[in-house]
């Protein structure tokens, strides 16, 4: 089937922002005297900040009275850290610009638009993506497919003719639920996990993706 649009996740796929989200999350929970391990953090990767806080507040038994404050704290901390320290993932700029030569390109992220505004200049693209969609204000974030469906609608392309690029399990579920083909780029530590079996393609880095794979 012909692919007419490529839709990219952002955090952890295009930019190495996950360590800074992790730092921000751990620091925020520490303010409530709760310690989050790295393994625990990775189990909730891909959730929106509000859902992430709800998940861990429930787990740790923290009152939801502080939820809004905690959400704002994480977002502020993460944006500051990402703006100062985050680097592009290998091949991120190149794959977007290659796709732009052949099809429409969108970004579908769980992160707030404030972070998108920080990340896009870092990509240094000669042309902005055609569409950027955030799940920030949607009723549900990933693994719900709505942000991918919205992105496809805004691009004017059927989800069946879209190829999604993801690095997280929740993101992959969202893309597949939207009926898109999905390329996953897991971390090295997670690469061989059986959970990626429902992806259409699995690659170790964006650098090795070949457009010709879509016709195979």
KEZA-169092 format. One record per residue: x, y, z of N, C-alpha, C in turn; residue in one letter; residue number from 1. Coordinates in steps of 0.001 Angstrom, whole numbers. Each point is the difference from the previous one (the first is absolute). Layout:
BEGIN
+---------+---------+---------+---------+---------+---------+---------+---------+---------+------+-----+
|      nx |      ny |      nz |     cax |     cay |     caz |      cx |      cy |      cz | rest |  nr |
+---------+---------+---------+---------+---------+---------+---------+---------+---------+------+-----+
|       X |       Y |       Z |       X |       Y |       Z |       X |       Y |       Z |    A | NUM |
...
+---------+---------+---------+---------+---------+---------+---------+---------+---------+------+-----+
***
This chain:
BEGIN
+---------+---------+---------+---------+---------+---------+---------+---------+---------+------+-----+
|      nx |      ny |      nz |     cax |     cay |     caz |      cx |      cy |      cz | rest |  nr |
+---------+---------+---------+---------+---------+---------+---------+---------+---------+------+-----+
|     839 |   -1203 |       0 |    -839 |    1203 |       0 |     875 |    1256 |       0 |    X |   1 |
|    -393 |     976 |    -782 |     773 |    1231 |     -96 |     -88 |     805 |    1290 |    X |   2 |
|    1157 |     471 |     451 |      61 |     859 |    1178 |      25 |    1453 |    -458 |    X |   3 |
|    -917 |     809 |     528 |    -114 |    1389 |    -418 |     449 |     989 |    1072 |    X |   4 |
|     213 |    -490 |    1228 |     414 |     901 |    1078 |     828 |    -760 |    1035 |    X |   5 |
|     986 |     692 |     535 |     796 |    -517 |    1117 |    -311 |     856 |    1227 |    X |   6 |
|    -310 |    -653 |    1104 |    -329 |     715 |    1230 |     965 |    -448 |    1097 |    X |   7 |
|     668 |     959 |     603 |    1034 |    -287 |     981 |    -442 |     351 |    1412 |    X |   8 |
|     275 |    -901 |     936 |     -21 |     358 |    1405 |    1155 |     985 |     210 |    X |   9 |
|     108 |     583 |    1172 |    1065 |     982 |     226 |     969 |    -423 |    1102 |    X |  10 |
|    -494 |     -96 |    1237 |     875 |    -302 |    1128 |     594 |   -1395 |    -113 |    X |  11 |
|    1317 |     -89 |     104 |     670 |   -1285 |     -42 |     219 |    -525 |   -1391 |    X |  12 |
|    -679 |     571 |    -987 |     154 |    -428 |   -1391 |     808 |    1020 |    -794 |    X |  13 |
|    -449 |    1265 |      36 |     694 |    1056 |    -736 |    1030 |     713 |     872 |    X |  14 |
|    -247 |      27 |    1290 |     911 |     701 |     906 |     173 |    -828 |    1273 |    X |  15 |
|    1192 |      42 |     537 |     328 |    -807 |    1177 |    -518 |     688 |    1262 |    X |  16 |
|   -1318 |      86 |      79 |    -634 |     733 |    1089 |    -409 |    -887 |    1161 |    X |  17 |
|     -64 |   -1309 |    -219 |    -501 |    -893 |    1048 |     795 |      82 |    1304 |    X |  18 |
|    1346 |      94 |     -46 |     723 |     120 |    1278 |    -404 |    1233 |     801 |    X |  19 |
|    -397 |    1058 |    -695 |    -360 |    1243 |     682 |   -1429 |     -47 |     518 |    X |  20 |
|    -896 |    -687 |    -722 |   -1329 |    -259 |     538 |     110 |    -888 |    1242 |    X |  21 |
|     900 |    -976 |     -80 |     195 |    -892 |    1137 |     521 |     769 |    1213 |    X |  22 |
|     987 |     856 |    -217 |     527 |     830 |    1089 |   -1107 |     865 |     600 |    X |  23 |
|    -781 |     629 |    -884 |   -1065 |     885 |     463 |   -1045 |    -766 |     797 |    X |  24 |
|    -347 |   -1198 |    -478 |    -983 |    -819 |     695 |     497 |    -473 |    1352 |    X |  25 |
|    1241 |    -463 |      23 |     576 |    -470 |    1268 |     102 |    1145 |    1013 |    X |  26 |
|     437 |    1160 |    -464 |     136 |    1150 |     896 |   -1353 |     434 |     553 |    X |  27 |
|   -1012 |     -55 |    -843 |   -1338 |     407 |     431 |    -553 |    -965 |    1047 |    X |  28 |
|     132 |   -1296 |    -257 |    -491 |    -976 |     970 |     811 |      38 |    1295 |    X |  29 |
|    1289 |     339 |    -128 |     838 |     101 |    1193 |    -480 |    1125 |     911 |    X |  30 |
|    -595 |    1032 |    -627 |    -560 |    1102 |     792 |   -1158 |    -486 |     881 |    X |  31 |
|    -588 |   -1146 |    -377 |   -1060 |    -622 |     803 |     548 |   -1192 |     787 |    X |  32 |
|    1341 |     -61 |      86 |     710 |   -1026 |     770 |    -248 |   -1402 |    -552 |    X |  33 |
|     -97 |    -100 |   -1341 |    -168 |   -1279 |    -668 |    1149 |    -193 |    -985 |    X |  34 |
|     561 |   -1201 |     -24 |    1137 |    -296 |    -865 |    -436 |    -873 |   -1168 |    X |  35 |
|     301 |     440 |   -1203 |    -352 |    -730 |   -1220 |    1265 |    -613 |    -581 |    X |  36 |
|      -7 |   -1307 |    -196 |    1164 |    -653 |    -605 |     -38 |     187 |   -1518 |    X |  37 |
|    1140 |    -226 |    -640 |      74 |     102 |   -1462 |    -932 |   -1011 |    -652 |    X |  38 |
|     -56 |   -1205 |     537 |    -881 |   -1033 |    -547 |   -1463 |     425 |      98 |    X |  39 |
|    -369 |     591 |    1115 |   -1373 |     480 |     174 |    -302 |    1096 |   -1015 |    X |  40 |
|     954 |     893 |    -198 |    -218 |    1089 |    -948 |    -266 |    -544 |   -1399 |    X |  41 |
|     816 |    -946 |    -444 |    -137 |    -517 |   -1360 |   -1327 |    -730 |    -208 |    X |  42 |
|    -602 |    -481 |    1071 |   -1295 |    -679 |    -136 |   -1111 |     969 |    -371 |    X |  43 |
|     234 |    1296 |     178 |   -1035 |    1006 |    -283 |     406 |     968 |   -1106 |    X |  44 |
|    1038 |    -346 |    -756 |     437 |     858 |   -1105 |   -1095 |     101 |   -1061 |    X |  45 |
|    -193 |    1202 |    -529 |    -983 |     211 |   -1063 |   -1312 |     580 |     480 |    X |  46 |
|    -209 |      24 |    1320 |   -1222 |     611 |     539 |     138 |    1523 |      17 |    X |  47 |
|   -1120 |     697 |    -120 |      21 |    1442 |     205 |     340 |     289 |    1452 |    X |  48 |
|     505 |    1208 |     250 |     429 |     344 |    1354 |   -1138 |    -153 |    1007 |    X |  49 |
|   -1199 |     459 |    -356 |   -1133 |     -92 |     925 |    -306 |   -1453 |     338 |    X |  50 |
|      15 |    -864 |   -1033 |    -284 |   -1416 |     229 |    1134 |    -662 |     776 |    X |  51 |
|    1228 |     458 |    -273 |    1166 |    -533 |     709 |    -120 |     301 |    1487 |    X |  52 |
|    -361 |    1239 |     331 |    -178 |     393 |    1402 |   -1148 |    -781 |     639 |    X |  53 |
|   -1116 |    -132 |    -701 |   -1129 |    -754 |     530 |     410 |   -1436 |     316 |    X |  54 |
|     766 |    -589 |    -915 |     446 |   -1384 |     178 |     844 |    -150 |    1251 |    X |  55 |
|    1016 |     859 |     157 |     928 |    -156 |    1122 |    -578 |     549 |    1309 |    X |  56 |
|    -863 |    1003 |     -84 |    -680 |     454 |    1211 |    -870 |   -1130 |     568 |    X |  57 |
|    -701 |    -693 |    -881 |    -824 |   -1127 |     444 |     879 |   -1104 |     579 |    X |  58 |
|    1106 |    -291 |    -674 |     914 |   -1064 |     444 |     565 |     311 |    1386 |    X |  59 |
|     417 |    1244 |     193 |     635 |     374 |    1261 |   -1003 |     482 |    1060 |    X |  60 |
|   -1263 |     145 |    -378 |    -998 |     458 |     952 |     110 |    1478 |     332 |    X |  61 |
|     397 |     809 |    -979 |     120 |    1444 |     202 |   -1349 |     656 |    -309 |    X |  62 |
|    -401 |     947 |     779 |   -1280 |     675 |    -207 |     -27 |     737 |   -1332 |    X |  63 |
|   -1112 |    -141 |    -724 |    -141 |     672 |   -1296 |    -151 |    1506 |     149 |    X |  64 |
|    -111 |     469 |    1220 |     -58 |    1442 |     256 |    1227 |     696 |    -593 |    X |  65 |
|    1117 |    -724 |     -32 |    1260 |     590 |    -460 |     297 |    -297 |   -1469 |    X |  66 |
|    -959 |    -622 |    -697 |     263 |    -470 |   -1359 |     365 |    1131 |    -959 |    X |  67 |
|    -809 |    1053 |     -14 |     254 |    1101 |    -938 |    1360 |     638 |     263 |    X |  68 |
|     345 |     185 |    1254 |    1302 |     569 |     356 |    1127 |    -904 |    -491 |    X |  69 |
|    -147 |   -1304 |     177 |    1027 |    -944 |    -410 |     155 |     -33 |   -1520 |    X |  70 |
|   -1107 |      45 |    -714 |      53 |      21 |   -1470 |     772 |    1224 |    -491 |    X |  71 |
|    -332 |    1165 |     545 |     685 |    1231 |    -401 |    1482 |     -52 |     349 |    X |  72 |
|     313 |    -619 |    1150 |    1386 |     -97 |     428 |     823 |    -855 |    -964 |    X |  73 |
|    -548 |   -1152 |    -382 |     714 |    -881 |    -928 |     226 |     681 |   -1340 |    X |  74 |
|   -1050 |     589 |    -547 |     110 |     625 |   -1322 |    1041 |    1118 |      12 |    X |  75 |
|     -46 |     836 |    1011 |     963 |    1098 |      81 |    1430 |    -525 |     115 |    X |  76 |
|     200 |    -985 |     878 |    1330 |    -573 |     173 |     497 |    -653 |   -1290 |    X |  77 |
|    -870 |    -773 |    -647 |     389 |    -725 |   -1207 |     357 |     952 |   -1132 |    X |  78 |
|    -821 |    1011 |    -216 |     272 |     946 |   -1086 |    1328 |     714 |     221 |    X |  79 |
|     260 |     411 |    1219 |    1264 |     678 |     299 |    1190 |    -914 |    -263 |    X |  80 |
|    -102 |   -1257 |     431 |    1096 |    -946 |    -164 |     218 |    -342 |   -1479 |    X |  81 |
|   -1099 |    -230 |    -707 |      93 |    -362 |   -1421 |     562 |    1155 |    -811 |    X |  82 |
|    -452 |    1199 |     294 |     488 |    1182 |    -711 |    1513 |     165 |     176 |    X |  83 |
|     485 |    -269 |    1204 |    1415 |     196 |     299 |     883 |   -1153 |    -454 |    X |  84 |
|    -499 |   -1229 |      87 |     901 |   -1149 |    -133 |    -323 |   -1014 |   -1090 |    X |  85 |
|   -1232 |    -119 |    -417 |    -384 |   -1101 |    -890 |     634 |     127 |   -1388 |    X |  86 |
|     373 |   -1144 |    -547 |     593 |     -76 |   -1330 |    -915 |    -771 |    -947 |    X |  87 |
|     132 |     278 |   -1293 |    -778 |    -747 |    -983 |     418 |   -1461 |      -8 |    X |  88 |
|    -956 |    -880 |    -258 |     316 |   -1405 |    -173 |     667 |    -193 |   -1358 |    X |  89 |
|     911 |    -957 |    -115 |     693 |    -228 |   -1273 |    -969 |    -220 |   -1151 |    X |  90 |
|     173 |     770 |   -1062 |    -811 |    -150 |   -1196 |   -1333 |     715 |      22 |    X |  91 |
|    -327 |     700 |    1095 |   -1326 |     621 |     124 |    -251 |    1047 |   -1087 |    X |  92 |
|     910 |     948 |    -121 |    -177 |    1047 |   -1003 |     -17 |    -594 |   -1403 |    X |  93 |
|     928 |    -920 |    -245 |     158 |    -555 |   -1342 |   -1226 |    -785 |    -457 |    X |  94 |
|    -595 |    -803 |     915 |   -1134 |    -817 |    -424 |   -1228 |     867 |    -269 |    X |  95 |
|    -193 |    1058 |     792 |   -1141 |     886 |    -249 |     162 |     690 |   -1351 |    X |  96 |
|    1191 |     515 |    -263 |     216 |     709 |   -1269 |     -83 |    -949 |   -1193 |    X |  97 |
|     422 |   -1253 |     181 |    -152 |    -972 |   -1088 |   -1474 |    -282 |    -265 |    X |  98 |
|    -761 |    -211 |    1078 |   -1425 |    -269 |    -167 |    -717 |    1184 |    -637 |    X |  99 |
|     413 |    1211 |     330 |    -639 |    1184 |    -553 |     138 |      83 |   -1517 |    X | 100 |
|     986 |    -668 |    -539 |     191 |     -10 |   -1454 |    -995 |    -916 |    -701 |    X | 101 |
|    -617 |    -910 |     756 |    -840 |   -1025 |    -611 |   -1452 |      22 |     456 |    X | 102 |
|    -288 |     614 |    1171 |   -1349 |     -88 |     564 |    -218 |    1098 |    1026 |    X | 103 |
|   -1214 |      68 |     503 |    -306 |     932 |    1078 |     605 |    -507 |    1305 |    X | 104 |
|     314 |     938 |     885 |     641 |    -365 |    1264 |    -698 |     692 |    1164 |    X | 105 |
|    -270 |    -769 |    1054 |    -604 |     558 |    1202 |     723 |    -452 |    1247 |    X | 106 |
|    -279 |     682 |    1094 |     486 |    -399 |    1314 |   -1224 |    -193 |     892 |    X | 107 |
|     -44 |   -1135 |     705 |   -1103 |    -296 |     924 |     619 |    -336 |    1350 |    X | 108 |
|    -128 |     905 |     937 |     682 |    -140 |    1282 |    -955 |      56 |    1177 |    X | 109 |
|     401 |    -650 |    1092 |    -752 |     106 |    1246 |     382 |    1252 |     779 |    X | 110 |
|    1115 |     617 |    -393 |     526 |    1147 |     737 |    -767 |    1283 |    -316 |    X | 111 |
|      60 |     977 |     897 |    -683 |    1281 |    -240 |     646 |     780 |   -1131 |    X | 112 |
|    -765 |     882 |    -615 |     514 |     800 |   -1115 |    1153 |     902 |     434 |    X | 113 |
|      47 |     364 |    1280 |    1125 |     806 |     493 |    1322 |    -712 |    -229 |    X | 114 |
|      -9 |   -1332 |     143 |    1229 |    -754 |    -233 |     282 |    -124 |   -1494 |    X | 115 |
|   -1039 |    -174 |    -798 |     177 |     -61 |   -1450 |     711 |    1267 |    -493 |    X | 116 |
|    -392 |    1130 |     565 |     594 |    1280 |    -403 |    1487 |      79 |     366 |    X | 117 |
|     421 |    -784 |     988 |    1416 |     -71 |     367 |     747 |    -966 |    -919 |    X | 118 |
|    -641 |   -1116 |    -344 |     663 |   -1066 |    -746 |     143 |     316 |   -1488 |    X | 119 |
|   -1021 |     574 |    -620 |      48 |     238 |   -1447 |    1235 |     801 |    -441 |    X | 120 |
|     356 |    1087 |     691 |    1219 |     715 |    -409 |    1267 |    -851 |     127 |    X | 121 |
|      25 |    -920 |     950 |    1147 |    -881 |     170 |     179 |    -931 |   -1196 |    X | 122 |
|   -1125 |    -371 |    -647 |      80 |    -883 |   -1160 |     690 |     669 |   -1178 |    X | 123 |
|    -109 |    1319 |     -81 |     682 |     730 |   -1062 |    -474 |    -362 |   -1396 |    X | 124 |
|   -1287 |    -290 |    -137 |    -541 |    -407 |   -1295 |     -49 |    1175 |    -962 |    X | 125 |
|     220 |    -284 |   -1270 |    -117 |    1054 |   -1004 |   -1467 |     324 |    -280 |    X | 126 |
|    -882 |    -934 |     359 |   -1445 |     189 |    -177 |    -702 |    -646 |    1185 |    X | 127 |
|    -937 |     730 |     634 |    -728 |    -546 |    1141 |    -888 |   -1166 |    -421 |    X | 128 |
|    -314 |    -919 |     915 |    -980 |   -1051 |    -307 |   -1325 |     617 |    -431 |    X | 129 |
|    -746 |    -723 |    -814 |   -1283 |     513 |    -493 |   -1005 |     185 |    1136 |    X | 130 |
|      54 |    -888 |     978 |    -963 |      22 |    1112 |     714 |    -412 |    1283 |    X | 131 |
|    -331 |     671 |    1097 |     465 |    -421 |    1327 |   -1237 |    -135 |     886 |    X | 132 |
|    -194 |   -1195 |     579 |   -1134 |    -249 |     878 |     496 |    -415 |    1378 |    X | 133 |
|    -623 |     554 |    1019 |     300 |    -368 |    1379 |   -1236 |    -614 |     637 |    X | 134 |
|     220 |   -1010 |     837 |   -1108 |    -613 |     744 |    -288 |     756 |    1290 |    X | 135 |
|     670 |    1123 |     188 |     -92 |     763 |    1250 |   -1437 |     272 |     429 |    X | 136 |
|    -839 |     426 |    -935 |   -1365 |     402 |     357 |   -1051 |   -1050 |    -359 |    X | 137 |
|     433 |   -1173 |    -449 |    -948 |   -1048 |    -374 |    -513 |    -727 |    1247 |    X | 138 |
|   -1181 |    -613 |     -91 |    -517 |    -757 |    1149 |     940 |   -1125 |     421 |    X | 139 |
|     663 |    -614 |    -984 |     917 |   -1102 |     291 |    1288 |     166 |    -818 |    X | 140 |
|    1107 |    -385 |     597 |    1276 |     -12 |    -709 |     346 |   -1414 |    -433 |    X | 141 |
|    1203 |    -164 |    -545 |     459 |   -1332 |    -376 |      -6 |    -892 |    1249 |    X | 142 |
|    -440 |   -1257 |    -117 |    -164 |    -812 |   -1213 |   -1318 |     183 |    -760 |    X | 143 |
|    -837 |     949 |     416 |   -1188 |     312 |    -796 |     471 |     571 |   -1341 |    X | 144 |
|    -649 |    -370 |   -1102 |     476 |     403 |   -1327 |    -394 |    1395 |    -458 |    X | 145 |
|    -749 |     767 |     823 |    -595 |    1238 |    -489 |    1020 |     978 |    -578 |    X | 146 |
|    1165 |     162 |     639 |     966 |     971 |    -502 |     506 |    -395 |   -1385 |    X | 147 |
|     113 |   -1288 |    -260 |     415 |    -455 |   -1333 |   -1124 |     179 |   -1016 |    X | 148 |
|   -1216 |    -289 |     402 |   -1145 |     195 |    -888 |    -144 |    1475 |    -359 |    X | 149 |
|     137 |     878 |    1005 |     -90 |    1442 |    -248 |    1091 |     464 |    -957 |    X | 150 |
|    1200 |    -516 |     201 |    1117 |     406 |    -860 |    -252 |    -412 |   -1450 |    X | 151 |
|    -472 |   -1236 |    -188 |    -322 |    -464 |   -1352 |   -1100 |     858 |    -630 |    X | 152 |
|   -1034 |     328 |     786 |   -1086 |     847 |    -506 |     530 |    1363 |    -435 |    X | 153 |
|     857 |     593 |     835 |     549 |    1318 |    -324 |     908 |     -55 |   -1230 |    X | 154 |
|     633 |   -1143 |    -208 |     844 |    -176 |   -1191 |    -840 |    -298 |   -1243 |    X | 155 |
|   -1261 |    -380 |     213 |    -868 |    -354 |   -1116 |     328 |   -1356 |    -587 |    X | 156 |
|     479 |    -907 |     854 |     420 |   -1326 |    -442 |    -695 |   -1058 |     853 |    X | 157 |
|    -465 |   -1073 |    -615 |    -593 |   -1092 |     754 |    1043 |    -611 |     935 |    X | 158 |
|    -381 |    -336 |    1235 |     946 |    -681 |     895 |     585 |   -1266 |    -616 |    X | 159 |
|    -759 |    -636 |    -883 |     471 |   -1217 |    -650 |    1171 |     261 |    -936 |    X | 160 |
|     212 |    1263 |    -340 |    1111 |     365 |    -890 |    1081 |     813 |     728 |    X | 161 |
|      19 |    -152 |    1330 |    1001 |     697 |     816 |     982 |    -986 |     609 |    X | 162 |
|    1225 |     443 |     147 |    1040 |    -764 |     680 |     418 |     775 |    1240 |    X | 163 |
|    -176 |    -620 |    1163 |     353 |     642 |    1268 |    1363 |    -491 |     467 |    X | 164 |
|     760 |     916 |     604 |    1295 |    -328 |     583 |    -105 |     205 |    1502 |    X | 165 |
|     334 |   -1027 |     769 |    -157 |      37 |    1455 |    1194 |    -633 |     705 |    X | 166 |
|     190 |     377 |    1260 |    1036 |    -637 |     814 |    -576 |    -664 |    1235 |    X | 167 |
|   -1258 |     265 |     332 |    -584 |    -547 |    1224 |   -1095 |   -1014 |    -323 |    X | 168 |
|    -243 |    -884 |     951 |   -1036 |   -1014 |    -156 |   -1378 |     644 |     -85 |    X | 169 |
|    -281 |     974 |     877 |   -1289 |     692 |     -45 |    -201 |     718 |   -1322 |    X | 170 |
|    1065 |     583 |    -526 |     -91 |     677 |   -1289 |    -275 |    -970 |   -1135 |    X | 171 |
|     675 |   -1147 |      32 |    -233 |   -1025 |   -1025 |   -1450 |    -468 |      40 |    X | 172 |
|    -539 |    -225 |    1196 |   -1400 |    -416 |     119 |    -937 |    1050 |    -588 |    X | 173 |
|     305 |    1274 |     241 |    -830 |    1086 |    -530 |      18 |       3 |   -1523 |    X | 174 |
|    1177 |    -144 |    -568 |     127 |      10 |   -1463 |    -736 |   -1183 |    -629 |    X | 175 |
|     167 |   -1185 |     583 |    -660 |   -1178 |    -550 |   -1517 |      76 |     184 |    X | 176 |
|    -449 |     567 |    1133 |   -1434 |     166 |     217 |    -600 |     980 |    -997 |    X | 177 |
|     824 |     925 |    -488 |    -451 |     940 |   -1031 |      38 |    -630 |   -1388 |    X | 178 |
|     425 |   -1257 |     -68 |      78 |    -794 |   -1243 |    1126 |     462 |    -915 |    X | 179 |
|    1053 |     506 |     603 |    1174 |     417 |    -762 |    1062 |   -1093 |      30 |    X | 180 |
|     854 |      13 |   -1005 |    1211 |    -797 |      98 |     924 |     710 |     991 |    X | 181 |
|     825 |    -772 |     687 |     823 |     603 |    1049 |    1434 |    -516 |     -29 |    X | 182 |
|     924 |     941 |      30 |    1417 |    -295 |     174 |     343 |     288 |    1451 |    X | 183 |
|     588 |    -956 |     699 |     414 |     240 |    1378 |    1525 |      68 |      68 |    X | 184 |
|     461 |     904 |     863 |    1440 |     175 |     232 |     234 |    -141 |    1501 |    X | 185 |
|      45 |   -1232 |     498 |     140 |    -202 |    1451 |    1391 |     394 |     488 |    X | 186 |
|     108 |     188 |    1305 |    1317 |     209 |     581 |     799 |   -1296 |    -111 |    X | 187 |
|    1299 |     120 |     101 |     875 |   -1169 |    -103 |    -358 |   -1053 |    1035 |    X | 188 |
|    -313 |     449 |    1225 |    -310 |    -920 |    1093 |   -1318 |    -743 |    -231 |    X | 189 |
|    -889 |     609 |    -753 |   -1356 |    -538 |    -181 |    -208 |    -598 |   -1388 |    X | 190 |
|    1038 |      -3 |    -811 |    -147 |    -325 |   -1421 |    -561 |   -1399 |    -242 |    X | 191 |
|     433 |    -962 |     774 |    -392 |   -1393 |    -237 |   -1270 |    -426 |     734 |    X | 192 |
|    -669 |     930 |     656 |   -1227 |    -335 |     724 |   -1080 |    -488 |    -975 |    X | 193 |
|    -744 |   -1041 |     357 |   -1014 |    -551 |    -905 |   -1174 |     932 |    -274 |    X | 194 |
|    -156 |    1035 |     819 |   -1160 |     888 |    -150 |     -22 |     759 |   -1318 |    X | 195 |
|    1118 |      80 |    -698 |      58 |     748 |   -1259 |    -513 |    -804 |   -1193 |    X | 196 |
|    -474 |   -1200 |     244 |    -357 |    -895 |   -1096 |   -1110 |     569 |    -886 |    X | 197 |
|    -855 |     866 |     529 |   -1106 |     512 |    -826 |     429 |    1164 |    -891 |    X | 198 |
|    1226 |     475 |     152 |     491 |    1066 |    -883 |     238 |    -570 |   -1400 |    X | 199 |
|     -82 |     861 |   -1001 |     247 |    -434 |   -1375 |    1486 |     -39 |    -323 |    X | 200 |
|     764 |     880 |     636 |    1445 |      39 |    -169 |     627 |     318 |    1354 |    X | 201 |
|    1167 |    -569 |     255 |     749 |     320 |    1212 |    1439 |     298 |    -404 |    X | 202 |
|     478 |    1177 |     401 |    1354 |     403 |    -349 |     725 |     505 |    1244 |    X | 203 |
|    1318 |     -42 |     -28 |     789 |     388 |    1160 |     199 |    1502 |      95 |    X | 204 |
|     -98 |     696 |   -1120 |     169 |    1451 |     -41 |    -644 |     536 |   -1264 |    X | 205 |
|    -434 |    1248 |      33 |    -593 |     612 |   -1191 |     974 |      40 |   -1169 |    X | 206 |
|    1279 |     -30 |     301 |    1021 |      72 |   -1047 |     -72 |   -1160 |    -980 |    X | 207 |
|    -482 |   -1150 |     440 |      34 |   -1192 |    -862 |   -1304 |    -216 |    -756 |    X | 208 |
|   -1001 |     853 |     220 |   -1261 |    -183 |    -714 |     196 |     295 |   -1473 |    X | 209 |
|    -576 |    -875 |    -828 |      64 |     156 |   -1450 |   -1399 |     117 |    -561 |    X | 210 |
|    -222 |    1047 |    -756 |   -1326 |     235 |    -589 |    -426 |   -1169 |    -875 |    X | 211 |
|     947 |    -687 |    -618 |    -306 |   -1131 |    -866 |    -671 |   -1129 |     765 |    X | 212 |
|     150 |     -32 |    1341 |    -626 |   -1052 |     804 |   -1515 |      49 |     -97 |    X | 213 |
|    -544 |    1167 |    -312 |   -1451 |     156 |     -73 |    -611 |    -730 |   -1176 |    X | 214 |
|     796 |    -309 |    -990 |    -523 |    -674 |   -1191 |     252 |   -1495 |      38 |    X | 215 |
|     671 |    -461 |    1070 |     316 |   -1423 |     116 |   -1150 |    -776 |     619 |    X | 216 |
+---------+---------+---------+---------+---------+---------+---------+---------+---------+------+-----+
***
